[in-house]
Amino acid sequence: MTTLKEQLQEDLTAAIKDRDELRSSTIRLTLSAVTSEEVAGKEKRELSDAEVLKVITREAKKRREAAEAFDQGGRVDQAARERAEGEVLAGYLPKQLSDEELAAIVAAAVAESGASGPQAMGAVMKLVKPKVDGLAEGGRVAAAVKAALA
């Protein structure tokens, strides 16, 4: 079974052969982020698939934020490029939870903790976070918890 990193490397080779500039540059940047993560710290190590997934998630978030910044700056072409790169990365991430699925998980956590009111947000987040890790963005989770406690 191939690791996520090996999959990225194979996809990079394929993208280069297909002369797909967008895919190849996006995957190349992501692989370099993985490599920097591997050499960060005291000794070089291989990242697990879960750690590689975290790097890809972080890279996808950077693309989303950059696209928003370019939109605000009126740079539509750059924003579109960032979104396209984000789409390439999304192909490697697990499917995100729908708003309904996220709301159901949050509602269950609120019921489980018996929490009410905004001051209980931390307690509810602690229960929700492990269940949705990698399946929903932190901002979305926080907004759903805030809405459930309101």
C-alpha positions as CSV (number, residue, x, y, z in Angstrom):
1,M,0.0,0.0,0.0
2,T,1.4,3.4,-0.9
3,T,1.7,6.1,1.6
4,L,0.2,9.5,1.1
5,K,3.6,11.0,0.4
6,E,4.4,8.4,-2.2
7,Q,1.0,9.1,-3.8
8,L,1.9,12.8,-4.0
9,Q,5.2,11.9,-5.7
10,E,3.5,9.6,-8.2
11,D,0.9,12.3,-9.0
12,L,3.7,14.9,-9.4
13,T,5.4,12.7,-12.0
14,A,2.1,12.2,-13.8
15,A,1.3,15.9,-13.8
16,I,4.8,16.7,-15.2
17,K,4.4,14.2,-17.9
18,D,0.9,15.6,-18.7
19,R,2.4,19.1,-18.7
20,D,-0.2,20.1,-16.1
21,E,1.5,23.2,-14.7
22,L,-1.1,23.9,-12.0
23,R,-1.1,20.4,-10.6
24,S,2.6,19.9,-10.8
25,S,3.4,23.3,-9.1
26,T,0.8,22.7,-6.4
27,I,2.0,19.2,-5.6
28,R,5.6,20.3,-5.7
29,L,4.9,23.1,-3.1
30,T,3.0,20.6,-0.9
31,L,5.8,18.0,-1.1
32,S,8.4,20.7,-0.1
33,A,6.1,21.6,2.9
34,V,6.1,17.9,3.8
35,T,9.9,17.8,3.5
36,S,10.4,20.9,5.7
37,E,8.2,19.3,8.3
38,E,10.3,16.1,8.1
39,V,13.5,18.0,8.7
40,A,12.1,20.4,11.3
41,G,13.2,19.5,14.8
42,K,16.3,17.7,16.0
43,E,16.4,14.8,13.6
44,K,15.0,13.9,10.1
45,R,12.0,11.6,10.2
46,E,9.4,10.1,7.9
47,L,5.9,11.7,8.5
48,S,3.0,9.4,9.0
49,D,0.0,9.7,6.6
50,A,-1.9,11.5,9.4
51,E,0.9,14.1,9.7
52,V,1.1,14.5,5.9
53,L,-2.6,15.0,5.9
54,K,-2.2,17.8,8.4
55,V,0.4,19.5,6.2
56,I,-2.0,19.2,3.2
57,T,-4.8,20.7,5.3
58,R,-2.6,23.6,6.3
59,E,-1.5,24.2,2.7
60,A,-5.2,24.1,1.5
61,K,-6.1,26.6,4.2
62,K,-3.3,28.9,3.0
63,R,-4.7,28.8,-0.5
64,R,-8.2,29.7,0.8
65,E,-6.9,32.6,2.8
66,A,-4.8,33.8,-0.1
67,A,-7.8,33.6,-2.5
68,E,-9.8,35.7,-0.1
69,A,-7.0,38.3,0.3
70,F,-6.6,38.5,-3.5
71,D,-10.4,38.9,-3.9
72,Q,-10.3,41.8,-1.5
73,G,-7.4,43.3,-3.4
74,G,-9.3,43.0,-6.7
75,R,-6.8,40.5,-8.1
76,V,-9.4,38.1,-9.5
77,D,-6.9,36.1,-11.7
78,Q,-4.6,35.4,-8.7
79,A,-7.6,34.5,-6.5
80,A,-8.8,32.0,-9.2
81,R,-5.3,30.4,-9.3
82,E,-5.3,30.0,-5.5
83,R,-8.8,28.4,-5.6
84,A,-7.7,26.0,-8.3
85,E,-4.7,25.0,-6.3
86,G,-7.0,24.5,-3.3
87,E,-9.1,22.2,-5.4
88,V,-6.1,20.1,-6.3
89,L,-5.2,19.7,-2.6
90,A,-8.9,19.0,-1.7
91,G,-8.5,15.8,-3.7
92,Y,-6.1,14.5,-1.1
93,L,-8.2,15.4,1.9
94,P,-11.1,13.4,3.4
95,K,-14.5,14.6,2.4
96,Q,-15.6,17.5,4.7
97,L,-18.6,17.2,6.9
98,S,-21.8,18.9,5.7
99,D,-23.3,21.6,7.9
100,E,-26.1,19.2,8.9
101,E,-23.6,16.5,10.0
102,L,-21.5,19.0,11.9
103,A,-24.5,20.4,13.6
104,A,-25.6,16.9,14.7
105,I,-22.2,16.2,16.2
106,V,-22.2,19.5,18.0
107,A,-25.7,19.0,19.3
108,A,-24.7,15.5,20.7
109,A,-21.7,17.1,22.4
110,V,-23.7,19.8,23.9
111,A,-26.2,17.2,25.2
112,E,-23.4,15.0,26.5
113,S,-21.7,17.9,28.4
114,G,-24.9,19.3,29.7
115,A,-23.5,22.7,28.8
116,S,-25.4,25.9,28.2
117,G,-24.4,29.5,27.5
118,P,-21.3,30.8,25.7
119,Q,-19.0,30.2,28.7
120,A,-19.3,26.5,28.1
121,M,-17.8,26.7,24.6
122,G,-14.4,25.3,25.7
123,A,-15.9,22.2,27.2
124,V,-18.0,21.5,24.1
125,M,-15.1,22.2,21.7
126,K,-13.0,19.7,23.7
127,L,-15.7,17.0,23.0
128,V,-16.3,17.9,19.4
129,K,-12.7,18.4,18.2
130,P,-11.5,14.8,18.2
131,K,-14.7,13.7,16.4
132,V,-14.4,16.2,13.5
133,D,-10.6,16.5,13.3
134,G,-9.6,16.8,9.6
135,L,-13.3,16.6,8.5
136,A,-14.3,20.2,9.3
137,E,-12.3,23.5,9.6
138,G,-11.8,24.9,13.1
139,G,-13.7,28.1,12.2
140,R,-16.7,26.2,11.0
141,V,-16.6,24.0,14.2
142,A,-16.4,27.1,16.5
143,A,-19.3,28.8,14.7
144,A,-21.4,25.7,15.0
145,V,-20.7,25.3,18.7
146,K,-21.4,29.0,19.3
147,A,-24.7,28.7,17.4
148,A,-25.7,25.6,19.4
149,L,-24.9,27.3,22.7
150,A,-26.7,30.6,21.8
